[in-house]
Amino acid sequence: MLAAFLCCGLLMTSCKDDDNNNSVTPEQPEQPVQPEAKLIQPENQFETKVAAISGDPQLEAALKAIPGVTDLKCFNNVNMGTTYFFNFEQDIDHKNPSLGKFKQQVLLKYVGKDAHTVLHTEGYALAGEPDKNVNRLDSVNPPYMVHTYETNCVIVEHRYHGWSLPEGYTNSFKYLNTWQQSTDLHCIVTALKASGLFPKKWVSTGVSKNGETTAFYAYHYPNEMDAYVPFCGPYLTSLTDPRVGDYMLNAADLKPELEKIKAAFRHVASNEQLRNELLARFIKDSPAIAKDKTADQLYIDFIASIYTYLYDKEAYVHVSKWRDYIPTANSTVEQFYWFLMANADTQYPDDTPQEQAARHAMKVNDSHRLLTDRHLITRSNDSNAAAERFDPYTVQTCIDLGNYVYNYSWLKDLLTADQWKKLGKVVFTPEQFGVTYDGGKFIKEFLKGMETTPCKMLFVYGSADPWTGAALPDPANPNVQKLIVYLGTHTDVTTYWTTEDEQTLKNFLDPIIGK
């Protein structure tokens, strides 16, 4: 239940009315202290606990000969088999090389010169267990198409994440933006192509923030890839973009389920006995979190948790898994509580281990981010307070990525004025991180650029995924296609796709990386 509280307390929320005439002025959080000297980087378990194995001597020699490649290590990855790790020396600031270099983590699954290559543009750390931030690269997942097409695979960690730290393990983010990261990719791809090891076609892809990284790379360095396939990437044009929160409650292909869920939410809010019993369960499962909280604040936390876990179910779990568990007025307290708290890690009777692993892999970055950022709002002005490094993704939302808010407006008549105000609290602002937000300038320029880009691109979304609310607009550019997968979720795994949707993706990829 800890994750439930963290999610509800940290995701920015909105009290936007449907008519936009009665919004709540958000409370601003306290400026945190940043005692840099106390930031302690976690153990690099790839170095200490992942054994090296023997690789192909000729390939290793060729990789070591590539300018910028250092620290080569061959190891076994459970999802890719024999895998090569190396650091690539990048400019700290690509606009000012005199500042020096930093090492950026790269993974390589090499099939051979006759295979095409998929570039996975990671938006976060390369940690196989990012919720623990231990750099266990032996369990990193490749993009789904790597298995489908038996390609080489290059996976690049995003700057400022994991162990790819331009300014070290600090809370300084001077060189964090989409252009710097895209230039990182440009330098790596240029070096790898020049080696002669990858002469065939290249496709770049990623899901969610990884998909955004793919799309931004195409924008900043057009046509370096033969094609780009960003999955599920949202393009947010403000720090309080309402479209994701609105879509979550109004996804057309989930209309029957959402109407039942809204009815269940309202039944909880209007039934005092049921509400008190659910809150008692919430408190029992979260004793440390409930400590020193008023009943009113616990109720707000509970509502926000319900919203967060509705987001989880839509984004990460196919509707066929959970639609039959939606409670009604006749359901028991246990049935209400189970459904409302079911999230991406909940096990369903017909789950396969692969489904559980895929959902966990998609969710785990969010969990780690929220656990890290909890310290941002709980840190006191006490100079002896434990310091935590800010999450680079959250920082970048306040630089050039933007962020989203939930829409609670349909519950307003069931809340007091004070509850309504507390539900609209905004947690993150650029000032907290010492950065400046560009006001949505970059994302708007990017969207404009997609209208004329020469890149061959396929943007893929799921009709059940809340992030689709901030999808790329329907393209008029003949180079750009957009696929919305029927009842698709926040993933590139095609298990529940319709035959038609699968064929659309196949028709796009086969001429490029097919046999």
C-alpha positions as a printed Julia matrix, in Angstrom:
515×3 Matrix{Float64}:
   0.0     0.0     0.0
   3.0     2.33    0.23
   2.93    2.79   -3.55
  -0.7     3.82   -3.37
   0.06    6.7    -1.05
   3.12    7.78   -2.93
   1.22    7.87   -6.21
  -1.67    9.82   -4.77
   0.59   12.28   -3.01
   2.97   12.93   -5.86
   1.17   12.9    -9.18
  -0.04   16.38  -10.04
  -3.8    16.61   -9.88
  -6.42   18.86  -11.43
  -9.71   20.25  -10.26
 -10.67   21.4   -13.74
 -14.41   21.77  -14.2
 -15.95   20.59  -17.45
 -16.91   24.21  -18.19
 -13.49   25.54  -17.09
 -15.19   28.14  -14.9
 -14.46   26.86  -11.42
 -10.87   25.77  -11.05
  -8.9    25.54   -7.82
  -5.8    27.58   -7.15
  -3.17   24.97   -6.3
  -1.13   25.09   -3.13
   2.58   25.52   -3.77
   5.04   23.16   -2.07
   7.88   24.28    0.09
  11.27   24.85   -1.56
  13.48   21.86   -0.66
  17.04   21.99    0.59
  19.71   20.34   -1.53
  22.77   19.44    0.58
  24.8    18.11   -2.35
  27.55   16.67   -0.2
  25.14   14.13    1.26
  24.06   12.64   -2.06
  25.33    9.06   -2.04
  25.17    7.09   -5.28
  23.82    3.53   -4.89
  26.03    0.53   -5.47
  26.67   -0.33   -9.12
  25.67   -3.97   -9.0
  26.52   -4.53  -12.66
  30.17   -4.07  -11.72
  30.02   -6.05   -8.48
  27.48   -8.83   -9.07
  27.17   -9.51  -12.81
  29.91  -11.82  -14.01
  31.69  -11.36  -17.32
  31.59  -14.2   -19.85
  33.64  -14.94  -22.94
  32.4   -13.18  -26.05
  33.37  -13.25  -29.71
  37.05  -12.16  -29.77
  36.8   -10.6   -33.24
  33.66   -8.67  -32.35
  35.18   -7.48  -29.09
  38.28   -6.27  -30.91
  36.15   -4.42  -33.46
  34.05   -2.79  -30.73
  37.11   -1.71  -28.76
  38.49   -0.08  -31.91
  35.47    2.26  -32.2
  36.41    5.79  -31.03
  34.63    6.57  -27.77
  33.98    2.96  -26.74
  35.42    2.02  -23.33
  34.93   -0.54  -20.53
  33.71   -3.34  -22.81
  32.21   -6.32  -20.96
  30.4    -9.38  -22.29
  27.74  -10.89  -20.01
  24.55  -12.93  -20.05
  21.24  -11.06  -20.13
  18.27  -13.31  -19.35
  16.14  -11.57  -22.0
  18.75  -11.24  -24.76
  21.37  -13.94  -24.11
  24.96  -12.96  -24.85
  25.1    -9.18  -24.56
  27.9    -6.63  -24.78
  28.12   -3.65  -22.45
  30.25   -0.62  -23.1
  30.47    2.99  -22.03
  30.56    5.63  -24.74
  32.45    8.84  -24.02
  30.13   11.78  -24.66
  30.57   15.52  -24.38
  29.07   16.85  -21.16
  27.76   19.73  -23.26
  27.67   19.13  -27.0
  27.7    22.9   -27.52
  30.89   23.27  -25.47
  33.17   20.2   -25.79
  35.85   21.92  -23.69
  33.86   21.01  -20.57
  35.01   17.41  -20.94
  33.4    13.98  -21.24
  31.12   11.65  -19.33
  30.47    7.95  -19.81
  27.1     6.84  -21.22
  25.96    3.23  -20.79
  25.16    1.2   -23.92
  24.04   -2.4   -24.38
  24.45   -4.38  -27.6
  22.82   -7.62  -28.7
  24.74   -8.57  -31.83
  23.33  -11.06  -34.35
  25.68  -10.2   -37.18
  26.39   -7.98  -40.18
  23.58   -9.57  -42.16
  21.0    -8.55  -39.56
  19.22   -5.21  -39.39
  19.57   -3.1   -36.25
  17.0    -1.75  -33.8
  18.02    1.27  -31.73
  16.15    1.35  -28.41
  16.13    4.98  -27.27
  15.81    4.58  -23.52
  14.15    7.49  -21.7
  15.32    6.42  -18.27
  18.06    4.31  -16.71
  19.16    0.99  -18.17
  18.67   -0.73  -14.82
  16.95   -4.08  -15.08
  15.58   -3.35  -11.6
  15.07    0.44  -11.74
  12.81    0.38   -8.69
  15.95   -0.57   -6.75
  18.32    1.55   -8.88
  21.03   -1.1    -8.74
  22.12   -1.22  -12.4
  21.39   -4.94  -12.88
  21.82   -4.92  -16.64
  21.43   -8.7   -16.81
  17.63   -8.36  -16.95
  17.05   -5.44  -19.34
  14.22   -6.05  -21.82
  14.74   -5.31  -25.54
  11.95   -3.9   -27.74
   9.39   -6.48  -28.84
  10.33   -6.14  -32.52
  13.88   -7.34  -31.75
  12.51  -10.81  -31.06
  10.04  -10.66  -33.94
  12.62   -9.72  -36.57
  15.8   -11.22  -35.03
  17.75   -7.98  -35.29
  20.82   -6.54  -33.68
  19.8    -4.31  -30.79
  21.5    -1.2   -29.42
  20.09    0.19  -26.16
  21.29    3.6   -24.95
  20.76    4.94  -21.45
  19.35    8.48  -21.23
  21.76   11.13  -19.98
  21.41   12.03  -16.29
  19.78    8.67  -15.56
  21.36    5.57  -14.02
  25.14    5.73  -14.39
  25.19    8.12  -17.39
  25.84   11.3   -15.41
  27.21   14.42  -17.15
  27.52   16.27  -13.84
  27.98   13.3   -11.55
  25.54   12.16   -8.88
  24.31   15.68   -8.09
  21.15   17.73   -8.34
  22.51   19.9   -11.11
  20.84   19.42  -14.52
  22.41   22.11  -16.7
  22.66   19.94  -19.82
  19.4    18.0   -19.67
  17.14   18.56  -22.66
  15.96   16.76  -25.77
  18.65   18.22  -28.04
  21.53   17.11  -25.81
  20.14   13.56  -25.56
  19.4    13.37  -29.28
  22.96   14.46  -29.96
  24.16   11.65  -27.66
  22.28    9.2   -29.89
  23.64   10.88  -33.02
  27.24   10.44  -31.81
  26.76    6.77  -30.88
  24.94    5.86  -34.09
  27.51    7.69  -36.22
  30.36    5.81  -34.53
  28.66    2.41  -34.78
  27.76    2.85  -38.43
  31.34    3.91  -39.24
  32.65    0.66  -37.7
  31.19   -1.41  -40.55
  29.53   -3.81  -38.07
  26.0    -2.6   -38.84
  25.67   -2.14  -42.61
  21.98   -3.02  -42.92
  18.85   -1.0   -42.14
  18.28    0.78  -38.8
  14.97    1.35  -37.0
  14.6     3.36  -33.81
  11.87    2.58  -31.28
  10.77    2.89  -27.67
   7.67    2.93  -25.48
   6.36    5.85  -23.42
   9.25    8.18  -22.47
  11.45    5.9   -24.59
   9.07    6.55  -27.49
   9.3    10.29  -26.93
  13.09    9.96  -27.1
  12.74    8.17  -30.45
  10.5    10.92  -31.83
  12.72   13.74  -30.58
  15.77   12.06  -32.1
  13.96   12.0   -35.45
  13.13   15.69  -35.05
  16.67   16.82  -34.16
  18.52   14.42  -36.53
  16.13   13.51  -39.34
  16.73   10.43  -41.46
  19.62    8.97  -39.46
  17.35    5.95  -39.13
  15.57    4.2   -41.99
  12.4     4.39  -39.9
  11.14    5.42  -36.46
   8.4     3.68  -34.45
   7.58    5.56  -31.22
   5.0     3.78  -29.04
   2.66    5.54  -26.6
   4.58    8.82  -26.39
   2.61   11.78  -24.99
   3.42   15.31  -26.15
   2.46   17.65  -23.32
   2.3    21.37  -24.01
   2.16   22.71  -20.43
   2.99   21.74  -16.86
  -0.71   21.1   -16.23
  -1.84   19.53  -19.5
  -5.39   18.24  -18.87
  -5.71   15.86  -21.83
  -4.33   12.69  -20.2
  -6.55   13.1   -17.13
  -9.59   13.82  -19.3
  -8.93   10.83  -21.57
  -8.57    8.51  -18.59
 -12.21    9.15  -17.68
 -13.57    9.33  -21.22
 -11.75    6.79  -23.42
 -14.33    5.94  -26.09
 -13.43    2.25  -26.36
 -13.78    1.86  -22.57
 -17.07    3.72  -22.27
 -19.13    0.82  -20.8
 -16.43    0.02  -18.24
 -15.83    3.66  -17.31
 -19.51    4.31  -16.71
 -19.6     1.38  -14.28
 -16.42    2.58  -12.56
 -17.78    6.09  -12.14
 -20.92    4.66  -10.62
 -18.78    2.61   -8.22
 -16.7     5.67   -7.27
 -19.81    7.71   -6.56
 -21.31    4.88   -4.54
 -18.2     4.87   -2.33
 -18.27    8.66   -1.94
 -21.97    8.77   -1.05
 -22.13    5.71    1.22
 -20.66    6.67    4.59
 -20.56    3.15    6.01
 -18.83    1.69    2.95
 -16.44    4.63    2.81
 -15.47    4.23    6.47
 -14.9     0.5     6.06
 -12.71    1.06    3.0
 -10.76    3.77    4.81
 -10.24    1.41    7.74
  -8.73   -1.12    5.33
  -6.6     1.61    3.79
  -5.29    2.63    7.24
  -4.69   -0.98    8.27
  -2.63   -1.65    5.16
  -0.7     1.64    5.52
  -0.12    2.3     9.24
   3.03    4.37    8.77
   1.38    6.53    6.12
  -1.8     7.01    8.11
   0.07    8.22   11.18
  -0.76   11.8    12.17
  -3.23   12.21    9.28
  -6.69   13.65    9.81
  -9.66   11.65    8.59
 -10.25   14.32    5.95
  -6.71   14.05    4.59
  -6.88   10.26    4.56
 -10.05   10.46    2.5
  -8.32   12.74   -0.03
  -5.37   10.34   -0.15
  -7.77    7.46   -0.73
  -9.54    9.2    -3.62
  -6.23   10.07   -5.24
  -5.09    6.46   -4.82
  -8.23    5.24   -6.55
  -7.51    7.56   -9.48
  -3.89    6.49   -9.68
  -4.82    2.84   -9.76
  -7.51    3.43  -12.36
  -4.74    4.96  -14.46
  -2.64    1.83  -13.82
  -5.4    -0.52  -14.91
  -6.11    1.38  -18.12
  -2.46    1.92  -19.02
  -0.87   -1.41  -18.15
  -3.55   -4.12  -17.9
  -5.78   -5.22  -20.77
  -9.44   -4.5   -20.03
 -10.33   -8.17  -20.48
  -8.41   -8.83  -17.25
 -10.36   -6.46  -15.01
 -13.73   -5.56  -16.52
 -15.59   -8.4   -14.74
 -14.3    -7.26  -11.34
 -15.83   -3.76  -11.45
 -17.92   -3.54   -8.24
 -21.58   -2.59   -8.06
 -23.82   -1.38   -5.25
 -24.31   -5.03   -4.26
 -20.59   -5.85   -4.02
 -18.87   -6.56   -0.71
 -16.34   -4.27    0.96
 -13.62   -6.75    0.0
 -14.69   -6.67   -3.66
 -14.69   -2.86   -3.71
 -11.32   -2.63   -2.01
  -9.65   -5.25   -4.22
 -10.76   -3.6    -7.45
 -10.05   -0.02   -6.41
  -6.52   -0.96   -5.28
  -5.73   -3.31   -8.18
  -2.74   -1.95  -10.09
  -0.14   -2.97  -12.66
   1.32   -5.65  -10.39
  -2.02   -7.25   -9.45
  -2.23  -10.9   -10.48
  -5.26  -12.1   -12.41
  -6.29  -15.77  -12.68
  -5.34  -16.16  -16.35
  -2.07  -14.19  -16.2
   1.04  -15.66  -17.76
   4.49  -14.97  -16.26
   5.33  -13.03  -19.43
   2.35  -10.72  -18.95
   3.28  -10.05  -15.34
   6.88   -9.32  -16.29
   5.89   -6.99  -19.14
   3.47   -5.02  -16.97
   5.98   -4.77  -14.15
   8.71   -3.61  -16.51
   6.52   -0.79  -17.8
   5.36    0.26  -14.34
   8.62   -0.02  -12.48
  10.15    3.27  -13.68
   7.13    5.15  -12.35
   7.4     3.37   -8.99
  11.06    4.24   -8.62
  10.42    7.84   -9.62
   7.68    8.24   -7.03
   9.73    6.62   -4.28
  12.61    8.96   -5.07
  10.5    12.1    -5.3
   8.7    11.44   -2.04
  11.79   12.87   -0.37
  11.34   16.09   -2.34
   8.17   17.03   -0.52
   8.98   15.51    2.88
  12.47   16.99    3.2
  12.57   19.63    5.9
  14.72   22.73    6.21
  16.87   20.82    8.67
  20.38   20.81    7.22
  20.86   17.34    8.67
  17.92   15.89    6.74
  18.77   12.97    4.48
  19.3    14.13    0.89
  17.99   12.32   -2.17
  18.82   12.92   -5.79
  15.9    14.32   -7.75
  14.49   12.1   -10.46
  15.86   13.34  -13.81
  12.61   12.61  -15.64
  10.58   14.73  -13.21
  13.15   17.49  -13.54
  12.94   17.35  -17.33
   9.15   17.67  -17.26
   9.9    21.11  -15.79
  12.43   21.9   -18.54
  10.95   20.93  -21.91
   8.67   17.85  -21.6
   5.65   19.23  -19.71
   3.42   17.3   -17.32
  -0.22   16.26  -16.9
  -2.99   16.59  -14.32
  -5.95   14.47  -13.31
  -9.55   15.61  -13.71
 -11.64   15.24  -10.55
 -14.44   17.57  -11.65
 -17.14   14.88  -11.81
 -16.65   14.23   -8.08
 -16.9    17.87   -7.02
 -20.48   17.68   -5.77
 -19.45   14.9    -3.36
 -16.61   16.88   -1.74
 -16.41   19.75    0.71
 -14.78   22.98   -0.44
 -11.7    22.17    1.66
 -11.45   18.62    0.28
 -11.78   19.97   -3.24
  -8.93   22.42   -2.69
  -6.63   19.79   -1.2
  -7.32   17.42   -4.08
  -6.03   20.07   -6.48
  -2.61   20.43   -4.9
   0.22   20.73   -7.43
   3.45   19.1    -6.31
   6.18   19.93   -8.82
   7.38   23.3   -10.07
  10.57   24.25  -11.96
  11.73   26.36   -9.02
  12.0    23.25   -6.85
  14.69   21.87   -9.14
  16.46   25.11  -10.01
  15.45   24.87  -13.68
  13.39   26.96  -16.1
  10.39   25.65  -18.05
  10.22   26.66  -21.7
   6.44   27.16  -21.59
   5.78   24.31  -24.0
   7.89   25.91  -26.72
   9.86   22.8   -27.68
   6.9    20.4   -27.77
   4.94   22.83  -29.94
   7.91   23.18  -32.29
   8.25   19.39  -32.4
   4.57   18.92  -33.26
   4.88   21.54  -35.99
   7.98   19.77  -37.3
   6.12   16.48  -37.64
   3.89   18.14  -40.24
   6.82   18.3   -42.67
   9.4    15.8   -41.4
  11.12   13.72  -44.11
  11.46   10.81  -41.65
   9.49    7.63  -42.22
   7.56    7.33  -38.93
   4.79    5.24  -37.39
   3.34    6.54  -34.11
   1.52    3.78  -32.2
  -0.98    4.27  -29.36
  -3.47    2.16  -27.42
  -7.1     3.25  -27.34
  -7.31    2.24  -23.65
  -4.09    4.0   -22.62
  -4.6     7.39  -20.88
  -1.44    8.76  -22.54
  -3.27    8.59  -25.87
  -5.05   11.75  -24.75
  -1.81   13.6   -25.54
  -1.01   11.68  -28.73
   0.43   13.18  -31.88
  -2.45   14.81  -33.84
  -3.63   12.9   -36.9
  -0.86   13.47  -39.46
  -1.33   15.09  -42.87
   2.32   14.38  -43.7
   2.57   11.33  -46.04
   5.8    10.28  -44.3
   4.05    9.93  -40.94
   1.49    7.29  -39.98
  -0.49    6.91  -36.78
  -1.95    3.66  -35.45
  -4.35    3.52  -32.51
  -4.55   -0.1   -31.39
  -8.07   -1.18  -30.4
  -8.11   -1.6   -26.6
  -4.31   -1.4   -26.68
  -2.36   -0.54  -23.54
   0.94    1.19  -22.74
   3.27   -1.32  -24.38
   4.72   -2.5   -27.69
   3.77   -6.14  -26.97
   1.11   -7.24  -29.48
  -0.51  -10.08  -27.47
  -3.98   -8.51  -27.45
  -3.84   -6.66  -30.75
  -6.41   -7.27  -33.46
  -5.22   -8.99  -36.63
  -5.76   -5.76  -38.53
  -3.63   -3.72  -36.11
  -0.85   -6.3   -36.21
  -0.92   -6.21  -40.0
  -0.57   -2.42  -40.03
   2.62   -2.63  -37.99
   3.88   -5.53  -40.11
   3.19   -3.64  -43.34
   5.28   -0.75  -42.04
   8.24   -2.8   -40.77
   8.5    -5.67  -43.26
   9.86   -3.58  -46.17
  12.52   -2.15  -43.85
  13.73   -4.91  -41.5
  11.88   -7.96  -42.8
  13.73  -10.95  -44.18
